[in-house]
Amino acid sequence: MQGVQGTPGSQGTDGSAFGSALVGAVDNLQQLQATSNSLAVQAVTGNLTDIHSATLASTRAQVTLELVAAVRNKGVDAFNEIMRMQA
């Protein structure tokens, strides 16, 4: 799986680096899903020459989606914990 590209290290303290990392991850996910969908269409229509590439693209998209969902869940949990501490 590829890392998020085009995102700086920990440069900002205002959360902009984290936001950029999330945007990059979602963009990467969309690209992987588009590739997976394209290869799936090729497989169904009989135009696919390498089934390995379709399987690999599908698995990459699935794993990346699970990772993005896990990060989102952790973010929601952290937000809820902060709200509970303030109450």
SULCORRA-V424768 format. One record per backbone hydrogen bond with DSSP energy under -0.5 kcal/mol. CO is the residue of the C=O (numbers start at 0). NH is the residue of the N-H. Records with the same first field share a line. If there is no record, write none. Layout:
CO=NH  NH
This chain:
2=4
3=6
8=10
14=18
15=19
16=20
17=21
18=22
19=23
20=24
21=25
22=26
23=27
24=28
25=29
26=30
27=31
28=32
29=33
30=34
31=35
32=36
33=37
34=38
35=39
36=40
37=41
38=42
39=43
40=44
41=45  46  47
49=52  53
50=54
51=55
52=56
53=57
54=58
55=59
56=60
57=61
58=62
59=63
60=64
61=65
62=66
63=67
64=68
65=69
66=70
67=71
68=72
69=73
70=74
71=75
72=76
73=77
74=78
75=79
76=80
77=81
78=82
79=83
80=84
81=85
82=86
